[in-house]
Each structure stands twice: as C-alpha cells, then as structure tokens.
C-alpha cells in the first residue's frame, strides 16, 4: 500500500513534522485500515508524539497481521526490550527472522533479547550483523559482543 498520502506522511515524519505526518497517517489508515504499512507508520508517528501505549497497540496489531514483516517486528520488539520483556521480544522476532534470516536489525534485536539467557545464541545473531554495510548497526553489534564477552569472562 503506497498511496500518495502515505508517502507524503512518511516524508514528513522523516523531516520531523510529526504533527502533519500523524494527521496524514490517520487519514491513510481510515482509507486502508488493514494496511500493515500504514499501521506501522502511524505507530512510529504516535511513538514520536509520546503516545507510547497507542503506538504499542498498533505495532501489536500490525505484527499480528504480518508476523514476518521485519520493521513492525523490530519496533515492537524494541518496545518490549525497553521494558525488559526479553522473552516477548524473542517471540515477536522469531517469525520475522525465520522469513528474513539475514536482516540486520532482526539479528541485532534477537541478540539483545537473548543476551541474558543464551549468550552463545546471542553472539551468533550479533555476529550476523557484522556483515552488514550499516556502520551504526555494526557498532551496536560490536558493543553487544563486547558486553557478552565481558559477562562470559566474569562468570568463569
């Protein structure tokens, strides 16, 4: 679903015009209430506007409609990770990772979700991110690997 309203809204969101982006995304959602893309975009705008509860609800709805879509899965997982709900984040990421095993954000967030309970698996996911071209994602993966290594050294 790539309507002009949706595209304009996402451009405005990228420019930092959250109010107008939200208005346009609400309009796009009225036009296409089942669009995962629009739900995800509106959730981003709501989150940026400080409406975290409604943003989470929309991300959950988008994820339920399309559990293998990486972006809603990543953003929903991050909300869970922020609240130390690692198991819920892992559950959200699993179907998307199965469909997109080399997606860098999915791998990074799964590594974060597993970091406390399964450091070896977490290392594997974080290592996958090192192959990506995005320097910020690689830096985050490297930092996570350092933390995992430090925690492993302390537990020995």
Buried (B, 14 or more C-beta within 10 A) or exposed (E): EEBEBBEBBBEBBEEEBBEBBBBBBBBBBEEBEEBBBBBBBBBBBBBBBEBEEBBBBBBBBBBEEBBBBBBBBBBBBBBBBEEEBBEBBBBBBBBBBEBBEEBBBBBBBBBBBBBEEBBEBBBBBBBBBEEBEEEEBBEBBBEBBEBBEEEEEEEE
